[in-house]
Amino acid sequence: MNYLKFWAWAVLIAMLVVTSWASLHESIFHVITNFPDEPWWVATLFDTYFAFIFFWLWIVYREGWSIPSFIWLIAILLLGNIAMSIYVLLAIQKAQDLSDLFRRQSA
């Protein structure tokens, strides 16, 4: 599971760096007003948010329909891969082995 932990940390650090860099160059609110004019921007955004939903369904499978799973949904929709990599790191920390990542958690 070390390789998963490595990639989760790599994604988290990369996303924090690139998000900070982008924020220093341009406000997200400025970009949002311009993106509907770009079809590939829209397509990429749809693709990204569908991936977020699939990832969240894995969380629901593992943890059930609960308040924490809905909090994770909000975090993922707002923070994207930052929240997803944090979830993976927390799941790895609790797991005894790789198969635990794909088992329902006991209540």
Secondary structure as the mmCIF struct_conf table of DSSP 4:
data_model
#
loop_
_struct_conf.conf_type_id
_struct_conf.id
_struct_conf.beg_label_comp_id
_struct_conf.beg_label_asym_id
_struct_conf.beg_label_seq_id
_struct_conf.end_label_comp_id
_struct_conf.end_label_asym_id
_struct_conf.end_label_seq_id
HELX_RH_AL_P HELX_RH_AL_P1 ASN A 2 HIS A 25
BEND BEND1 GLU A 26 GLU A 26
HELX_RH_AL_P HELX_RH_AL_P2 ILE A 28 ASN A 34
HELX_RH_3T_P HELX_RH_3T_P1 PHE A 35 ASP A 37
HELX_RH_AL_P HELX_RH_AL_P3 PRO A 39 GLU A 63
BEND BEND2 TRP A 65 SER A 66
HELX_RH_AL_P HELX_RH_AL_P4 ILE A 67 LEU A 79
TURN_TY1_P TURN_TY1_P1 GLY A 80 GLY A 80
HELX_RH_AL_P HELX_RH_AL_P5 ASN A 81 LYS A 94
BEND BEND3 GLN A 96 ASP A 97
HELX_RH_3T_P HELX_RH_3T_P2 LEU A 98 PHE A 102
BEND BEND4 ARG A 103 ARG A 103
HELX_LH_PP_P HELX_LH_PP_P1 ARG A 104 SER A 106
#
